[in-house]
Every structure is written in structure tokens, then in C-alpha cells.
Amino acid sequence: MRLAVIGSGYVGLVAGACFSDSGNEVAVVDKNAARIDMLRCGRLPIYNPGLDEIVAMSSKEGRLAFTTDLAGAVRDAEVVILAVGTPANPDGSVDMRSMDAAAREVARAITGYTVIITKSTVPVGTHKRISDIIAAVTDAEFDYVSNPEFLKEGAAVEDFLKPDRVILGLSEGRALEVVKQLYQPFMRRSDRLLVMDPASAELTKYACNAMLATRISFMNELSRLCDYFGADVSHVRRGMGTDHRIGQDYLYPSLGFGGSCLTKDIKGLISMGRAANQPMRTVEAVHLANQEQTRRLFDLIKRYFNGELVGRKFAVWGLAFKAHTDDVRDSPAIALVRQLLAAAARVAVHDPKAMENAKGVLGEQQVAYFDHMYDALAGAEALVICTEWQEFRTPDFRRIASLMAGDVIFDGRNLYELQWLARTPLRYYSIGRPAVNPKQ
């Protein structure tokens, strides 16, 4: 099939690449000419494992193209995928201006029957909103499909190629057959298509992210209780996770969740609840708990140094909100660096993939950036772990101790075994677990 994908961000680029990898002819559209030029030259504006190989191969084979010409791409397309940004407004509601504008442009360009799929995260009721916008502009026949994405950053390609489920919000009929054919290459082992009404599909996306965020915040709150009673949250997590009704996923305590999805989507769900006079009390509590958690590691650092952070140097490993991505949006690591800088501390940072994006939000004047993780340690009074990158998991602790001026690690991801750290000369503080060699 011929596809036009409107938007070249995390969702649009992954969707366009993966659909082209299964044999479709795909044009990815973006108004950002510099971004399109970058993609045409084979350079990706985002990092996601496996994406560069698919983009390179499909581009070489002529199945994947990049353009700023929306009308030209849509005119020849049988399927149009809307994957434009839907950021949060200051009040938590969803900013639909880009989505509305894209729908109008698509409506002006279609000439015959077209299946229009929304993959962006949008509030409930968008199916009617977008359908009305398109119908007001064109007489061409179309069907609207709500097809929310469930891609984890850092594993988006794998998730797309081997989905747990594909949710389709649409009415039975011609569009269903088209979308079934589109997803058939990813359903070879079993049919994981879930067909429902568009409103239910839209709400399912928010419900899933809110549940994941709830599990994270619940474990983070438990970790605080573990600190108070001297318990080990790792044992608690294992005890919970072996219950088949609960499972192990998303029960890892940390310095809080971030990224472009969870925070934005729980704010969106809270906003929708308020607008419907159906307050989402549980989700509101999850959001509050996460805000508190992002301050917790900084408070621990501040207490350790008796509130005296001025001029002290801290090495920070990890800036992305999670491993295997370069995304720093709503990253707890960025929040922590800002807290340290506000306390007049000096900060040296390293991240395998997110350095350039971090420079865009933190600037290059106050923060020292290092391409190698050990180089950031020179003269530091503490090492702070903020992202669970694989290369941080088994470092040379004696080398760490020899490079730093201080002797303490603050681990916001619980990467290290307590017994192993006890064999080193380092003091070690993590989330919800007993300290190793604590300061007296």
C-alpha cells in the first residue's frame, strides 16, 4: 500500500520505517525542512535501537521517502497516518492545534477514498473532532481510525514489529479490511488486533499509561516507607512480583518517571476527568507522588552534605529519562542537575546518547559535558546515577574511588548489589535500601 505519515517524531518515524520495512511505499512528511534534509542524508534526529538500519535499507530500496510536501504525499496515499505532536497545555489539557491543522491540510489533499489513522495520543472525542474537520473541507470519501501507539522508547522498533496488541477504534467495514491488511505482516504468529469503538481506543491509551505510572509511583512511595523502617525495597518488590496477579514489570523504584508519554498522559487524563466532572483521584495522587520523588534524591544529597552544596562538584551519569533513548523530555536527571545548579554546585555529566539534547535544555555554560563516563569523575565529591544505561551497571569501583575527591555514590536506579558495594571503599545510597558504609 501507499502511505503518508504526517510527522517525523518518535511515533511517525518509527511507524513509517516499520511499515516500509514490510513492503509498503511510505512518505514521511514534516514541515521542518532541516529535519527532512537530515533524514534524506541518512541521519536520524532521534536514537532508537534498530531504527537506523531499517531507515537505511528501506530508503535504499525506494520504499521510504521524506518530504515537506504534504499535499503531494497525501494525494497518492491510500492510508494517511497522523503522528503530529500533541503536547500538554499549562493546565494539563492537550494542545490540539497541530493535529487540527494537519487534518485540514490532509482534507484539502485527498482526492478519493482514504483511510485516515491517528497514532498520536489524543483526548477522548478526537475521532469526532477530526472527522468533522475533514468532512467540512472535502467531499472525498474517508474513514477515520483511532490506532494509539504503545511503543516504549528504547524498544520502539521491537514493539512495533512484535506488538503485544494493536488497538483499532473504528466501525466495521471497508476501513477494517484495509487496516487488517496493513498490520498483517506483524500478526504472523497470532492475531492481536483488538477492534473497538474509537472513544474506547482513545481512552485505552491513557488508561495503560496511567496504570504503568501508578505502579512506578506506588513502588517509589513504598521505598520511602522502606527507608523509614530499615526494610529493603528489592525484597519487597520480589515478594510482590512473584504474585501472578501483580507481576514484576514496572515495579522498580527510582528517582521518578519522565519522558514524553507518562507525565503528559496522566496530566491529560486528569484534565479530561475534571472537564467531565469525574475527578481522577488515583491519577492525581500518582502525579503528586512522582513530583515528590524527583526531589527526593536531591534532598538525600543535600542532607548528606549538611546543606552545604556551594562549589561542590558532582558527577552525574545519565541524562536521558531512561536507557536506550536520547530523549530528555521531563527527565528526572535533568531536574536533578537543575536542582544542583540552583544550589550553586558544579556539575559534570555523561550520557551515552543524550548529551546533545541535554545541552539544548541545560546550556553549555554551567554544566561540563564528558564523552567518557570516567572523565566526569575527576575531582567530584559524589557520583549520582540517574539513568540505567548498561555500561553503568558493572563499573570499576576502585577506579571510581581513585578518581573522585569524595567517596560517595547516590544511585537513583538501584543498579548495584549492596553486598558488592560493601567490598569497596565507597559509601553507597540507593532508593529504599539500606545504605552501605553510611556516613556517621
C-alpha positions in Angstrom: 0.0 0.0 0.0 0.9 3.6 -0.4 1.1 5.5 3.0 1.7 9.1 4.0 2.9 9.6 7.6 2.4 13.1 8.9 5.1 13.8 11.5 8.6 12.5 11.8 9.0 12.3 15.6 9.3 9.2 17.7 5.9 7.8 16.6 5.8 8.9 13.0 9.4 7.9 12.1 9.2 4.5 13.7 5.8 3.8 12.2 6.9 5.0 8.7 10.1 3.0 8.9 8.4 -0.2 10.1 5.6 -0.1 7.6 8.1 0.5 4.8 10.1 -2.5 6.1 7.1 -4.7 5.4 6.9 -3.7 1.8 4.7 -0.6 1.8 5.6 2.6 0.0 5.8 5.3 2.7 6.3 9.0 2.5 7.1 10.7 5.9 6.1 14.3 5.9 7.3 17.1 8.2 7.2 20.9 7.9 10.7 21.1 9.4 12.9 21.3 6.3 16.1 20.8 8.2 14.8 17.7 9.8 13.7 16.3 6.4 17.1 17.1 4.9 18.8 15.3 7.7 16.7 12.2 7.1 17.3 12.3 3.4 21.0 12.3 4.2 20.6 9.2 6.3 21.0 10.9 9.7 18.3 10.3 12.3 17.1 13.1 14.6 16.3 10.5 17.3 18.0 7.5 18.7 16.2 4.2 19.0 18.0 0.8 18.6 17.5 -0.8 15.2 15.8 2.2 13.6 18.8 3.5 11.7 19.2 0.1 9.9 15.5 -0.1 8.8 15.6 3.5 7.6 18.8 3.0 5.6 17.5 -0.2 4.0 14.0 1.0 3.1 15.4 4.3 1.8 17.9 2.5 -0.4 15.2 0.2 -1.7 13.0 3.2 -2.5 10.2 2.2 -0.1 10.7 5.1 2.3 10.9 8.8 1.3 11.0 12.0 3.3 9.3 15.2 2.2 7.9 18.6 3.2 5.2 18.3 0.5 2.2 17.1 2.5 -0.3 17.6 -0.4 1.9 15.6 -2.8 2.4 12.8 -0.3 -1.3 12.6 0.7 -2.6 12.8 -2.9 -1.3 9.4 -3.8 -1.8 7.7 -0.5 -4.4 5.0 0.4 -3.7 5.4 4.1 -2.7 8.6 5.9 -1.3 8.4 9.4 -1.5 11.4 11.7 1.5 11.3 14.1 2.0 15.0 14.9 2.8 16.4 18.3 0.1 16.8 20.9 1.9 18.5 23.8 0.3 19.4 27.1 -1.1 22.9 27.7 -0.1 24.6 31.0 -3.4 23.3 32.6 -2.6 19.7 31.6 -5.1 19.6 28.7 -3.9 18.5 25.2 -2.8 21.1 22.7 -4.6 20.0 19.5 -3.6 22.9 17.3 -1.1 20.9 15.2 -3.4 17.9 14.9 -6.3 20.2 13.7 -4.1 21.9 11.2 -2.7 18.6 9.9 -6.3 17.3 9.5 -7.3 20.3 7.5 -4.3 20.0 5.2 -4.9 16.3 4.7 -8.6 17.0 3.9 -7.6 19.5 1.2 -5.2 17.0 -0.4 -7.2 13.7 -0.5 -8.9 13.0 -3.8 -10.5 9.6 -3.3 -11.3 7.1 -0.6 -8.7 7.3 2.1 -8.2 5.7 5.5 -7.0 8.3 8.0 -5.4 6.8 11.1 -4.5 8.8 14.2 -1.5 7.4 16.1 -0.8 10.5 18.2 -2.0 10.4 21.8 -5.2 12.4 21.7 -8.1 13.1 24.2 -11.3 11.1 24.0 -13.6 12.6 21.4 -10.9 13.3 18.9 -12.3 10.8 16.5 -15.4 13.0 16.1 -13.4 16.3 16.2 -11.0 15.2 13.4 -13.8 13.6 11.3 -15.8 16.8 11.5 -12.8 18.9 10.4 -12.1 16.7 7.4 -15.8 16.4 6.4 -16.1 20.2 6.5 -13.3 20.6 4.0 -13.7 17.7 1.5 -16.4 15.7 -0.3 -13.9 12.8 -0.8 -14.9 9.6 1.0 -12.8 8.7 4.0 -12.9 6.6 7.2 -11.3 7.5 10.5 -9.4 5.0 12.6 -8.1 5.6 16.2 -4.9 3.5 16.4 -3.0 4.6 19.5 0.7 3.6 19.8 2.1 1.6 22.6 5.8 1.9 21.9 8.4 2.0 24.6 11.2 4.5 23.9 14.3 2.5 23.6 12.5 -0.5 22.3 10.1 1.1 19.8 11.1 -0.8 16.8 10.8 -4.2 18.5 7.5 -3.2 20.0 6.2 -2.2 16.6 7.4 -5.3 14.8 6.2 -7.6 17.6 3.3 -5.9 19.3 1.5 -7.1 22.4 -1.7 -5.9 20.8 -2.8 -3.4 18.1 -5.9 -1.4 19.1 -8.2 -0.2 16.4 -11.0 2.2 17.1 -13.3 2.1 14.1 -16.6 0.9 12.7 -16.8 -2.4 10.9 -16.5 -2.2 7.2 -14.0 -1.2 4.5 -11.5 0.6 6.8 -11.2 -2.6 8.9 -10.1 -4.6 5.9 -7.6 -2.0 4.9 -6.0 -1.8 8.4 -6.0 -5.6 8.8 -4.0 -5.9 5.6 -1.7 -3.1 6.8 -0.9 -4.9 10.1 -1.0 -8.5 8.7 2.8 -8.8 8.5 3.1 -8.2 12.2 0.4 -10.8 13.1 2.1 -13.9 11.6 2.1 -15.9 14.9 -1.3 -14.8 16.2 -3.9 -12.2 15.6 -3.5 -9.5 18.2 -5.9 -6.9 16.7 -8.4 -5.6 19.2 -11.3 -3.8 17.5 -13.5 -1.4 19.5 -15.2 1.9 19.2 -13.0 5.0 18.7 -13.7 6.5 22.1 -12.7 3.3 23.9 -9.5 3.1 21.8 -8.6 6.7 22.7 -9.2 6.1 26.4 -7.3 2.8 26.5 -4.1 4.6 25.6 -4.4 6.9 28.6 -5.6 4.1 30.9 -2.5 2.0 30.1 0.0 4.8 30.7 -1.8 5.8 33.9 -1.6 2.2 35.2 2.1 2.0 34.4 2.7 5.3 36.1 0.7 4.1 39.1 2.9 1.0 39.6 6.0 3.1 39.5 4.8 5.7 41.9 3.4 3.0 44.2 6.9 1.4 44.4 8.5 4.8 44.9 6.2 5.5 47.9 6.9 2.0 49.3 10.6 2.8 49.0 10.2 5.8 51.4 8.5 3.5 53.9 11.3 1.0 53.5 13.8 3.8 54.3 11.9 4.7 57.5 11.6 1.1 58.8 15.0 -0.1 57.5 13.5 -2.6 55.1 14.9 -3.4 51.6 12.5 -2.5 48.7 14.3 -5.0 46.5 13.0 -7.8 48.7 9.5 -6.2 48.8 9.4 -6.0 45.0 10.4 -9.6 44.6 7.8 -10.7 47.1 5.1 -8.7 45.2 6.2 -9.7 41.8 6.0 -13.4 42.4 2.3 -13.0 42.8 1.0 -13.8 39.3 -1.8 -11.2 39.8 0.8 -8.5 40.1 3.9 -9.5 38.2 7.3 -7.8 38.1 7.0 -5.2 35.4 7.2 -1.5 36.3 7.8 -2.2 40.0 11.3 -0.8 40.1 11.8 2.2 42.4 13.7 5.1 41.0 14.1 8.9 41.1 10.8 9.2 39.3 9.4 8.6 35.8 9.7 11.1 32.9 9.7 11.1 29.2 7.2 12.4 26.7 4.4 10.0 27.5 3.7 9.1 31.1 3.8 12.6 32.6 1.9 14.2 29.7 -0.7 11.5 29.6 -1.6 11.4 33.3 -1.9 15.2 33.1 -4.2 14.7 30.1 -6.3 12.1 31.9 -6.6 14.4 35.0 -7.7 17.2 32.7 -10.3 15.1 30.9 -11.7 13.9 34.3 -12.1 17.5 35.5 -13.8 18.5 32.3 -16.2 15.6 32.7 -16.7 16.4 36.4 -15.3 12.9 37.1 -12.1 13.6 39.1 -9.3 11.1 38.6 -8.2 11.0 42.3 -5.9 8.0 41.9 -4.1 9.5 38.9 -3.8 12.9 40.7 -2.1 11.1 43.6 0.2 9.3 41.2 1.2 12.7 39.7 1.8 14.2 43.1 3.9 11.2 44.2 6.1 11.5 41.2 6.7 15.2 41.7 7.8 14.4 45.2 10.0 11.5 44.1 12.0 13.7 41.7 13.0 15.9 44.6 13.9 13.0 47.0 17.4 12.2 45.7 18.4 15.8 45.8 17.2 16.1 49.4 19.2 13.0 50.3 22.3 14.6 48.7 21.7 17.8 50.5 21.3 16.1 53.9 24.5 14.1 53.4 26.5 17.3 52.8 24.6 19.1 55.7 23.1 21.6 53.2 26.4 22.8 52.1 26.5 22.3 48.3 28.0 25.6 47.1 31.1 25.0 45.0 31.0 21.2 45.4 31.4 19.1 42.3 29.0 16.3 41.4 29.4 13.8 38.6 26.1 12.7 37.0 25.9 9.6 34.9 22.8 9.6 32.8 20.7 12.4 31.4 18.0 10.6 29.3 14.8 9.8 31.1 15.5 6.1 30.6 18.2 3.9 28.9 18.3 3.2 25.1 17.0 6.7 24.2 18.3 10.2 23.7 15.1 11.7 25.0 15.5 14.2 27.9 11.9 15.4 28.0 10.7 15.5 31.6 13.8 13.6 32.5 14.3 13.3 36.3 18.0 13.5 35.6 17.6 17.0 34.1 15.5 18.0 37.1 18.3 16.9 39.4 21.0 18.7 37.6 19.0 21.9 37.7 18.5 21.4 41.4 22.2 21.0 41.9 22.9 24.1 39.8 20.4 26.1 41.7 22.2 25.2 44.9 25.4 26.7 43.3 27.1 23.2 42.9 29.3 22.3 40.0 28.1 19.5 37.7 29.9 17.2 35.3 27.8 14.9 33.2 27.9 12.0 30.9 25.3 10.1 28.9 25.9 7.7 26.0 23.3 9.2 23.7 21.5 12.2 25.2 24.4 14.8 25.5 23.3 17.0 22.6 19.7 17.1 23.7 20.8 17.8 27.2 22.8 20.8 26.0 19.7 22.1 24.4 17.9 22.4 27.7 20.8 22.8 30.2 23.0 25.0 28.1 26.8 24.7 27.8 27.9 27.3 30.3 27.1 25.9 33.7 27.5 22.2 33.0 30.7 20.3 32.0 30.0 17.5 29.4 32.2 14.5 29.0 32.2 11.9 26.3 33.6 9.2 28.6 31.9 8.3 31.9 35.1 8.1 34.0 36.3 11.5 32.8 33.4 13.2 34.5 34.6 11.9 37.9 37.8 13.9 38.2 37.6 15.8 41.5 34.0 15.1 42.1 32.8 14.8 45.7 30.0 12.4 44.7 28.7 10.3 41.8 25.0 10.4 41.1 23.5 7.7 38.9 20.3 8.9 37.1 19.8 6.5 34.1 20.1 2.8 33.9 22.4 2.5 30.9 24.1 -0.9 30.5 27.6 0.5 30.7 26.9 1.9 34.2 25.9 -1.5 35.6 29.4 -3.0 36.3 31.9 -0.2 36.6 35.3 -0.3 38.1 34.5 0.9 41.6 38.1 1.2 42.7 38.8 3.4 39.7 35.8 5.5 40.6 37.2 5.9 44.2 40.6 6.8 42.9 39.3 9.5 40.5 36.8 11.2 42.9 37.7 13.7 45.6 34.9 12.2 47.6 33.8 8.7 48.3 30.0 8.5 47.9 27.6 7.2 45.2 24.0 8.2 45.1 22.2 5.7 42.9 18.8 6.7 41.7 18.3 3.4 39.8 19.4 0.8 42.3 21.9 -0.6 39.9 24.3 -2.2 42.3 24.2 -5.1 44.8 24.6 -3.9 48.4 27.0 -6.8 49.2 29.3 -6.0 46.3 29.5 -2.3 47.3 30.4 -3.3 50.8 33.7 -4.7 49.4 34.6 -1.3 48.0 35.9 1.8 49.9 32.8 3.7 48.7 29.7 4.9 50.6 26.5 4.0 48.8 23.0 5.3 49.0 20.1 4.0 46.8 16.3 4.1 46.7 14.5 2.2 49.5 17.5 0.1 50.5 19.9 0.2 53.4 23.0 2.5 53.0 26.4 0.8 52.6 29.2 2.3 54.7 26.9 5.2 55.7 28.2 8.5 56.9 28.3 8.5 60.7 
